[in-house]
């Protein structure tokens, strides 16, 4: 009963905090003129969104960090090395995204950090993750008990961490192209990881995830169609990275593939399109990431988001079963 109370409180306080913060932050972002620059390659419906405030990821990042730290200080949740890593990854990737958004606004175009600059920063934080993980006695074996798989990777596990963190971070970033799409899918995914974490003995990570779920729900009030604010790279890079960090720390890397399958498909559509154009000199999809393909087919933005949310919910439910079972 105590754990259930904590879980409900985590969601409620996250939701209320981000909702209230959004009321104050939106006017500030508009006054600072931190408007999103829209790519010339998207349709006219997206061109109308130019000037919508970005950096909205702060609306769910700040409450999640402050509430989590407050619960640690008041000893409502225990501070562990795992939770420390989660917070480090969350704020670290948020800072990369913030810098990218800031430079985009300053340059007056849709290009902030270069691809190599962003990748280097992401890799450095991933290496920091692995260093702390190893120093705290982290497991370097891939274990799937029900399938009797137990493969020891040793220091090579660092490469897996790097790939999963950087890959997941950029996957959410690519998916953040329609109002409410990445935010809604992330909230659904973190519900799954919260339940898995609480079920397998990682209470502090589970409570953090639920705070983030609540904060994302508050953010979605301002981000669903028609969006009053975008999360920007500030939010999307942080969400993907911390989702991957939680999967690694709870030893549910395969579960991440199930829960985040929509993000994976969105990323694969971009990769496949690139190779298809290079080798066959024509497009396989009308436009990538995949959500833009459906737009080009004539689907309404809200219908695409609803479909992806439903699929994300089904995948997350399957992920919970899989995550607890393995």
LUMMARVO-380134 format. One record per residue: residue in one letter; x, y, z of N, C-alpha, C in turn; residue number from 0. Coordinates in steps of 0.02 Angstrom, whole numbers. Layout:
> a;X;Y;Z;X;Y;Z;X;Y;Z;NUM
...
***
This chain:
> x;42;-60;0;0;0;0;43;63;0;0
> x;98;62;38;143;119;41;173;133;-28;1
> x;193;80;-63;222;88;-129;171;117;-178;2
> x;109;94;-173;55;119;-217;44;193;-204;3
> x;45;212;-139;37;283;-121;93;325;-151;4
> x;154;300;-146;212;335;-175;204;343;-250;5
> x;181;290;-283;173;291;-355;122;343;-377;6
> x;64;344;-343;12;393;-359;36;464;-346;7
> x;69;472;-289;96;538;-272;146;562;-324;8
> x;189;517;-348;241;534;-397;209;561;-461;9
> x;158;526;-485;125;548;-547;89;615;-536;10
> x;53;621;-480;14;682;-467;59;743;-459;11
> x;112;736;-420;156;794;-408;193;813;-472;12
> x;211;764;-512;243;778;-576;196;815;-623;13
> x;134;792;-626;84;822;-670;69;894;-648;14
> x;55;904;-585;38;971;-561;96;1020;-570;15
> x;157;997;-556;215;1041;-561;229;1063;-632;16
> x;226;1016;-680;240;1034;-749;183;1076;-778;17
> x;121;1062;-758;65;1102;-782;71;1175;-759;18
> x;87;1184;-696;96;1252;-669;157;1286;-700;19
> x;212;1249;-707;272;1278;-737;258;1299;-809;20
> x;219;1259;-845;203;1276;-914;167;1342;-920;21
> x;121;1356;-872;84;1419;-873;130;1479;-869;22
> x;184;1472;-829;231;1528;-822;284;1529;-877;23
> x;303;1469;-900;359;1466;-948;339;1485;-1019;24
> x;279;1470;-1040;258;1486;-1108;264;1560;-1124;25
> x;238;1604;-1081;246;1676;-1095;320;1698;-1098;26
> x;361;1666;-1055;432;1683;-1054;466;1662;-1119;27
> x;450;1602;-1143;480;1578;-1205;457;1621;-1264;28
> x;394;1642;-1263;370;1686;-1317;405;1754;-1315;29
> x;414;1780;-1255;447;1845;-1247;520;1841;-1270;30
> x;552;1784;-1256;622;1776;-1277;628;1760;-1352;31
> x;571;1748;-1384;567;1733;-1456;609;1672;-1475;32
> x;602;1619;-1436;638;1557;-1450;594;1513;-1494;33
> x;575;1540;-1551;531;1505;-1597;566;1451;-1637;34
> x;530;1397;-1651;556;1341;-1691;559;1361;-1764;35
> x;616;1344;-1796;623;1352;-1868;603;1287;-1901;36
> x;559;1291;-1950;532;1231;-1982;569;1217;-2047;37
> x;586;1154;-2059;621;1134;-2119;580;1150;-2181;38
> x;614;1169;-2234;581;1186;-2298;553;1123;-2332;39
> x;574;1064;-2309;554;1002;-2342;487;975;-2318;40
> x;461;1002;-2263;397;977;-2238;340;1014;-2271;41
> x;278;990;-2259;220;1018;-2293;198;1085;-2265;42
> x;148;1114;-2299;123;1180;-2281;93;1181;-2210;43
> x;63;1125;-2189;34;1123;-2122;87;1133;-2069;44
> x;148;1109;-2082;202;1118;-2034;233;1187;-2040;45
> x;232;1216;-2099;260;1283;-2108;222;1334;-2065;46
> x;158;1321;-2054;117;1365;-2014;139;1365;-1941;47
> x;176;1313;-1921;198;1307;-1851;261;1346;-1836;48
> x;292;1375;-1888;354;1412;-1877;343;1468;-1827;49
> x;389;1474;-1781;384;1525;-1729;356;1499;-1664;50
> x;328;1437;-1664;304;1407;-1602;363;1398;-1554;51
> x;357;1419;-1492;414;1414;-1445;441;1342;-1440;52
> x;506;1337;-1436;538;1272;-1426;572;1272;-1358;53
> x;615;1223;-1345;646;1214;-1279;594;1196;-1226;54
> x;534;1175;-1247;482;1158;-1199;498;1097;-1157;55
> x;549;1060;-1175;570;1003;-1134;584;1023;-1062;56
> x;602;1087;-1052;614;1111;-984;552;1104;-940;57
> x;493;1104;-971;431;1101;-933;424;1034;-897;58
> x;453;980;-925;450;916;-889;518;897;-859;59
> x;571;924;-884;638;907;-857;648;938;-788;60
> x;634;1003;-781;646;1038;-718;604;1009;-661;61
> x;538;999;-669;499;970;-615;523;900;-595;62
> x;539;859;-646;562;790;-632;626;791;-590;63
> x;673;833;-609;736;838;-572;725;864;-501;64
> x;688;919;-496;678;951;-430;639;906;-382;65
> x;587;874;-407;546;829;-364;588;769;-342;66
> x;625;740;-389;667;682;-372;719;700;-319;67
> x;753;756;-329;803;778;-280;770;794;-213;68
> x;709;823;-215;674;837;-153;656;774;-115;69
> x;635;723;-150;618;659;-118;680;625;-90;70
> x;737;634;-124;800;606;-98;820;641;-34;71
> x;817;708;-34;837;748;24;792;733;85;72
> x;728;725;72;681;709;127;678;635;143;73
> x;719;596;108;726;524;119;660;486;106;74
> x;621;512;60;560;476;40;578;420;-10;75
> x;633;430;-46;661;376;-87;735;372;-73;76
> x;764;314;-82;835;304;-68;877;327;-127;77
> x;933;359;-110;981;376;-163;1026;316;-174;78
> x;1031;294;-236;1075;239;-255;1119;261;-313;79
> x;1171;222;-326;1214;238;-383;1174;234;-448;80
> x;1127;188;-451;1084;182;-511;1044;245;-523;81
> x;1014;271;-470;974;333;-477;1020;391;-495;82
> x;1080;392;-466;1128;444;-483;1146;443;-558;83
> x;1155;384;-585;1169;377;-657;1110;402;-699;84
> x;1050;383;-678;990;405;-715;986;481;-717;85
> x;997;513;-660;994;586;-657;1049;618;-698;86
> x;1109;588;-696;1165;614;-736;1150;611;-810;87
> x;1125;554;-833;1109;546;-904;1053;594;-924;88
> x;1002;599;-882;944;642;-897;965;714;-907;89
> x;1002;741;-858;1022;811;-862;1077;821;-913;90
> x;1122;772;-922;1176;778;-970;1151;784;-1041;91
> x;1106;739;-1061;1079;741;-1129;1032;800;-1138;92
> x;999;822;-1085;957;882;-1088;1001;943;-1104;93
> x;1060;946;-1074;1106;1002;-1087;1130;1002;-1159;94
> x;1144;943;-1187;1163;939;-1257;1106;966;-1301;95
> x;1046;944;-1287;988;967;-1325;976;1041;-1317;96
> x;985;1067;-1256;975;1138;-1244;1025;1179;-1284;97
> x;1088;1157;-1285;1139;1192;-1324;1122;1190;-1398;98
> x;1099;1133;-1422;1079;1127;-1492;1022;1174;-1509;99
> x;971;1176;-1466;914;1221;-1477;936;1294;-1475;100
> x;978;1310;-1427;1001;1379;-1419;1038;1403;-1481;101
> x;1083;1360;-1507;1121;1379;-1566;1076;1385;-1628;102
> x;1026;1341;-1632;978;1345;-1688;942;1412;-1688;103
> x;921;1433;-1629;885;1497;-1623;932;1555;-1638;104
> x;992;1550;-1612;1040;1604;-1621;1059;1612;-1695;105
> x;1067;1556;-1730;1085;1559;-1801;1026;1577;-1845;106
> x;966;1568;-1818;906;1584;-1856;888;1532;-1908;107
> x;912;1471;-1900;894;1417;-1946;878;1354;-1906;108
> x;874;1298;-1939;856;1235;-1905;918;1194;-1888;109
> x;977;1224;-1891;1040;1188;-1880;1075;1217;-1819;110
> x;1083;1177;-1767;1119;1199;-1708;1189;1169;-1707;111
> x;1199;1120;-1663;1263;1084;-1662;1268;1043;-1727;112
> x;1330;1032;-1749;1339;987;-1806;1328;916;-1782;113
> x;1317;872;-1829;1306;801;-1812;1363;773;-1772;114
> x;1424;790;-1791;1484;763;-1757;1491;792;-1687;115
> x;1476;857;-1679;1480;888;-1613;1430;855;-1565;116
> x;1369;846;-1589;1317;816;-1548;1335;743;-1530;117
> x;1359;706;-1580;1377;636;-1569;1434;630;-1519;118
> x;1483;674;-1524;1540;673;-1478;1517;683;-1406;119
> x;1473;732;-1396;1448;745;-1328;1408;687;-1302;120
> x;1367;657;-1345;1328;599;-1324;1372;540;-1305;121
> x;1425;530;-1343;1471;475;-1329;1508;487;-1263;122
> x;1528;549;-1251;1564;564;-1189;1522;550;-1127;123
> x;1458;568;-1130;1413;554;-1074;1403;478;-1067;124
> x;1398;444;-1123;1390;371;-1121;1451;338;-1089;125
> x;1510;364;-1104;1572;338;-1074;1572;352;-999;126
> x;1548;411;-979;1542;427;-908;1494;380;-873;127
> x;1439;364;-908;1390;315;-883;1425;249;-868;128
> x;1463;224;-917;1496;159;-910;1548;159;-854;129
> x;1584;214;-848;1635;219;-795;1604;215;-726;130
> x;1551;254;-715;1517;253;-650;1484;185;-638;131
> x;1455;159;-691;1421;93;-688;1470;39;-666;132
> x;1530;40;-695;1580;-10;-677;1607;0;-607;133
> x;1618;63;-588;1644;78;-521;1594;57;-467;134
> x;1530;58;-483;1479;40;-434;1461;-34;-437;135
> x;1502;-73;-474;1492;-146;-476;1437;-168;-522;136
> x;1425;-131;-576;1372;-148;-623;1383;-214;-659;137
> x;1329;-246;-676;1332;-311;-712;1351;-300;-785;138
> x;1399;-340;-810;1421;-333;-880;1403;-395;-921;139
> x;1356;-433;-895;1333;-492;-932;1262;-480;-957;140
> x;1247;-510;-1014;1179;-507;-1040;1144;-571;-1016;141
> x;1095;-562;-972;1062;-618;-940;987;-619;-958;142
> x;964;-674;-985;892;-685;-995;877;-753;-963;143
> x;855;-750;-900;849;-810;-859;804;-864;-889;144
> x;746;-844;-914;699;-894;-939;723;-928;-1002;145
> x;769;-896;-1038;797;-926;-1099;865;-957;-1086;146
> x;886;-955;-1023;951;-983;-1002;1009;-953;-1040;147
> x;1004;-886;-1050;1058;-849;-1083;1097;-811;-1030;148
> x;1162;-820;-1030;1205;-783;-983;1273;-774;-1017;149
> x;1280;-717;-1051;1341;-703;-1090;1379;-645;-1058;150
> x;1440;-659;-1037;1482;-608;-1006;1519;-568;-1060;151
> x;1509;-501;-1059;1541;-458;-1109;1601;-420;-1081;152
> x;1605;-413;-1015;1660;-376;-986;1659;-303;-1008;153
> x;1719;-278;-1025;1724;-208;-1046;1690;-195;-1112;154
> x;1678;-246;-1152;1642;-237;-1215;1570;-215;-1204;155
> x;1546;-225;-1143;1478;-203;-1127;1473;-127;-1133;156
> x;1530;-94;-1126;1531;-21;-1135;1509;0;-1205;157
> x;1526;-40;-1255;1505;-26;-1324;1429;-32;-1331;158
> x;1402;-81;-1296;1329;-91;-1297;1294;-31;-1265;159
> x;1321;-8;-1208;1293;50;-1175;1295;111;-1220;160
> x;1352;121;-1253;1360;177;-1298;1308;175;-1354;161
> x;1302;116;-1385;1256;108;-1441;1184;119;-1420;162
> x;1165;90;-1363;1095;94;-1340;1078;166;-1320;163
> x;1122;199;-1282;1109;267;-1259;1103;315;-1318;164
> x;1154;315;-1360;1155;362;-1417;1099;346;-1466;165
> x;1088;282;-1478;1035;262;-1525;966;282;-1501;166
> x;951;268;-1437;885;284;-1410;874;359;-1407;167
> x;926;396;-1389;921;469;-1385;902;499;-1452;168
> x;935;477;-1504;922;503;-1571;857;476;-1600;169
> x;836;417;-1578;773;388;-1602;714;431;-1579;170
> x;713;451;-1516;659;494;-1491;662;562;-1526;171
> x;723;586;-1538;732;650;-1572;702;648;-1642;172
> x;712;593;-1678;684;586;-1746;608;580;-1744;173
> x;581;550;-1692;509;539;-1687;472;604;-1669;174
> x;508;652;-1641;477;714;-1619;463;760;-1679;175
> x;412;741;-1720;397;780;-1779;325;799;-1786;176
> x;281;772;-1743;210;790;-1743;190;810;-1673;177
> x;139;852;-1668;117;877;-1603;97;819;-1557;178
> x;132;814;-1501;115;764;-1450;141;694;-1463;179
> x;172;683;-1521;191;614;-1539;245;586;-1492;180
> x;303;618;-1489;358;592;-1448;341;596;-1374;181
> x;307;650;-1353;290;657;-1283;242;603;-1259;182
> x;191;589;-1300;142;538;-1281;172;469;-1281;183
> x;210;453;-1333;242;387;-1337;292;377;-1279;184
> x;326;430;-1260;374;426;-1205;338;414;-1139;185
> x;283;450;-1128;245;441;-1066;221;369;-1059;186
> x;197;341;-1114;173;271;-1115;231;224;-1100;187
> x;289;237;-1131;347;194;-1121;372;196;-1049;188
> x;372;256;-1019;397;262;-950;348;231;-900;189
> x;284;228;-916;238;191;-873;259;118;-871;190
> x;276;91;-930;298;21;-934;361;10;-893;191
> x;410;54;-901;473;44;-865;465;58;-790;192
> x;418;101;-772;405;112;-701;378;48;-669;193
> x;329;16;-702;299;-45;-675;350;-102;-673;194
> x;391;-106;-725;444;-158;-726;493;-146;-670;195
> x;516;-84;-663;566;-67;-611;540;-83;-541;196
> x;477;-64;-528;448;-78;-462;440;-153;-450;197
> x;427;-190;-504;415;-262;-498;479;-301;-485;198
> x;536;-275;-510;598;-314;-505;647;-284;-454;199
> x;621;-238;-412;662;-216;-355;701;-152;-364;200
> x;684;-112;-414;718;-47;-424;668;9;-408;201
> x;650;14;-345;597;61;-325;615;133;-342;202
> x;678;153;-330;696;223;-341;691;242;-415;203
> x;708;195;-460;703;208;-532;629;209;-552;204
> x;589;165;-521;518;163;-536;484;229;-517;205
> x;500;255;-458;470;318;-436;493;376;-481;206
> x;556;377;-499;580;428;-546;541;425;-611;207
> x;530;365;-637;494;357;-700;423;383;-695;208
> x;391;371;-638;322;394;-629;318;470;-622;209
> x;368;499;-590;371;573;-587;376;601;-658;210
> x;418;569;-698;427;590;-767;363;581;-808;211
> x;327;526;-795;263;514;-829;215;571;-813;212
> x;209;589;-749;165;644;-730;185;709;-762;213
> x;250;723;-762;276;785;-792;262;787;-867;214
> x;269;730;-900;254;727;-972;180;738;-985;215
> x;137;712;-942;65;722;-949;48;796;-944;216
> x;81;831;-898;71;903;-892;96;940;-954;217
> x;154;918;-979;182;949;-1040;136;939;-1100;218
> x;104;881;-1104;61;866;-1161;0;913;-1164;219
> x;-18;944;-1110;-72;993;-1111;-55;1049;-1160;220
> x;9;1065;-1164;33;1120;-1206;62;1095;-1273;221
> x;72;1030;-1279;107;1004;-1337;63;966;-1386;222
> x;3;946;-1365;-42;911;-1412;-71;962;-1461;223
> x;-96;935;-1517;-119;978;-1572;-177;1023;-1553;224
> x;-172;1088;-1569;-115;1123;-1599;-64;1142;-1545;225
> x;-3;1123;-1554;49;1132;-1503;62;1205;-1489;226
> x;64;1222;-1425;83;1289;-1404;158;1294;-1390;227
> x;190;1236;-1384;262;1233;-1371;288;1166;-1395;228
> x;351;1165;-1418;384;1103;-1437;436;1085;-1385;229
> x;449;1020;-1375;499;1001;-1326;570;1015;-1350;230
> x;580;1018;-1416;647;1030;-1443;695;974;-1428;231
> x;756;982;-1449;808;933;-1433;820;929;-1358;232
> x;806;985;-1323;813;986;-1251;775;928;-1219;233
> x;715;917;-1243;674;863;-1215;685;796;-1247;234
> x;688;794;-1313;690;729;-1348;755;691;-1335;235
> x;812;725;-1335;875;690;-1322;876;662;-1251;236
> x;850;700;-1203;850;679;-1133;804;619;-1123;237
> x;745;620;-1155;696;566;-1147;724;500;-1173;238
> x;752;501;-1234;778;440;-1263;836;411;-1223;239
> x;880;455;-1200;939;432;-1163;920;403;-1095;240
> x;875;436;-1059;857;411;-993;816;347;-998;241
> x;777;340;-1052;740;278;-1063;790;220;-1072;242
> x;842;233;-1111;893;181;-1122;931;166;-1058;243
> x;946;218;-1020;983;209;-957;944;165;-909;244
> x;879;177;-904;836;137;-860;835;64;-883;245
> x;830;54;-948;829;-15;-975;894;-51;-959;246
> x;950;-16;-964;1015;-47;-950;1023;-62;-875;247
> x;1005;-13;-833;1014;-21;-761;969;-74;-731;248
> x;911;-84;-761;865;-137;-738;877;-202;-775;249
> x;928;-203;-819;946;-262;-858;887;-286;-902;250
> x;855;-236;-934;798;-251;-978;810;-221;-1046;251
> x;870;-234;-1073;888;-207;-1139;842;-232;-1194;252
> x;825;-297;-1192;780;-325;-1242;710;-295;-1235;253
> x;690;-282;-1174;624;-253;-1162;620;-184;-1194;254
> x;675;-147;-1193;677;-81;-1225;658;-86;-1298;255
> x;682;-138;-1331;668;-148;-1402;592;-157;-1413;256
> x;559;-189;-1366;486;-200;-1372;449;-135;-1356;257
> x;463;-106;-1299;427;-46;-1276;437;13;-1324;258
> x;499;21;-1348;516;78;-1390;516;60;-1465;259
> x;477;9;-1484;480;-15;-1553;458;38;-1603;260
> x;411;81;-1585;390;136;-1630;449;182;-1645;261
> x;487;199;-1592;547;240;-1602;597;205;-1647;262
> x;604;140;-1638;651;101;-1679;630;102;-1752;263
> x;565;92;-1765;540;92;-1834;549;160;-1866;264
> x;537;213;-1829;546;281;-1855;619;291;-1876;265
> x;665;267;-1835;736;274;-1851;756;231;-1910;266
> x;732;170;-1911;748;125;-1967;721;152;-2033;267
> x;664;186;-2031;637;214;-2093;685;265;-2124;268
> x;718;303;-2082;767;353;-2106;828;318;-2135;269
> x;853;267;-2099;912;230;-2122;898;194;-2188;270
> x;841;159;-2191;823;122;-2252;814;170;-2310;271
> x;782;227;-2298;772;276;-2351;838;301;-2379;272
> x;885;313;-2335;951;337;-2356;986;287;-2402;273
> x;986;224;-2381;1019;172;-2422;980;159;-2486;274
> x;914;163;-2483;873;150;-2542;886;202;-2596;275
> x;890;265;-2576;904;318;-2623;975;311;-2652;276
> x;1022;291;-2610;1091;285;-2632;1100;228;-2682;277
> x;1066;172;-2671;1077;114;-2713;1027;107;-2770;278
> x;966;131;-2760;914;123;-2811;892;189;-2843;279
> x;920;245;-2816;908;311;-2844;835;331;-2845;280
> x;797;307;-2798;728;328;-2789;708;316;-2717;281
> x;653;347;-2696;631;342;-2627;588;280;-2616;282
> x;597;249;-2558;552;195;-2538;491;223;-2503;283
> x;502;273;-2461;447;308;-2426;439;378;-2457;284
> x;380;404;-2453;368;471;-2479;409;523;-2442;285
> x;418;512;-2377;460;555;-2336;473;520;-2270;286
> x;530;532;-2242;547;503;-2177;564;560;-2128;287
> x;559;544;-2062;538;483;-2029;467;461;-2049;288
> x;449;400;-2029;390;367;-2054;325;406;-2045;289
> x;320;445;-1991;258;483;-1980;245;532;-2037;290
> x;298;557;-2068;290;604;-2124;265;567;-2187;291
> x;281;502;-2193;257;462;-2249;180;460;-2247;292
> x;153;448;-2187;80;446;-2180;49;514;-2195;293
> x;84;567;-2176;59;634;-2192;55;645;-2268;294
> x;107;622;-2303;108;629;-2376;52;588;-2409;295
> x;31;535;-2375;-24;494;-2400;-92;527;-2390;296
> x;-91;582;-2352;-153;619;-2341;-185;610;-2273;297
> x;-151;574;-2228;-177;565;-2161;-174;630;-2122;298
> x;-222;640;-2077;-221;698;-2033;-169;686;-1977;299
> x;-137;740;-1957;-85;735;-1905;-111;703;-1842;300
> x;-170;723;-1820;-199;695;-1758;-213;621;-1764;301
> x;-233;598;-1824;-247;527;-1834;-183;485;-1830;302
> x;-129;513;-1857;-65;477;-1854;-42;471;-1782;303
> x;-47;525;-1744;-26;524;-1674;-68;474;-1634;304
> x;-133;474;-1645;-177;427;-1609;-157;355;-1624;305
> x;-145;340;-1689;-126;272;-1709;-61;251;-1675;306
> x;-11;295;-1677;53;280;-1647;48;272;-1571;307
> x;6;312;-1540;-4;306;-1467;-35;238;-1450;308
> x;-85;218;-1488;-117;153;-1476;-67;96;-1485;309
> x;-28;99;-1539;23;48;-1550;75;49;-1495;310
> x;94;109;-1473;142;116;-1418;115;86;-1354;311
> x;50;95;-1341;19;67;-1281;20;-9;-1283;312
> x;2;-37;-1341;1;-110;-1348;72;-139;-1339;313
> x;121;-106;-1369;190;-129;-1363;215;-123;-1291;314
> x;194;-70;-1256;215;-61;-1187;185;-114;-1142;315
> x;122;-133;-1154;91;-186;-1115;128;-253;-1127;316
> x;145;-264;-1190;184;-325;-1206;252;-321;-1173;317
> x;281;-261;-1172;346;-251;-1140;345;-265;-1066;318
> x;290;-246;-1033;284;-259;-961;284;-334;-948;319
> x;244;-370;-986;242;-443;-979;311;-473;-991;320
> x;342;-451;-1046;408;-477;-1065;461;-457;-1013;321
> x;457;-394;-991;508;-369;-944;506;-402;-877;322
> x;446;-418;-852;440;-452;-788;456;-526;-796;323
> x;437;-554;-852;447;-626;-865;521;-644;-871;324
> x;559;-602;-908;630;-619;-919;671;-605;-857;325
***
